[in-house]
């Protein structure tokens, strides 16, 4: 099992584009894209905090658990 950040679902739910999210958090578009596409293996607590604030959500909304 893996824990992943579910940015794509939150972007759709909150009707936010990845480029708009880039302006709300201290990450580049490429970094956000890599997180969205699950191409990262580590994410800092600061990044998680920035995403939670930007999406105005709780951690259980941000994370998903997958079997792969």
Secondary structure, 3 states (H helix, E strand, C coil): CEEEECHHHHHHHHCCCHHHHHHHCCCCHHHHHHHHCCCCCCCCHHHHHHHHHHHCCCHHHHEEEECC
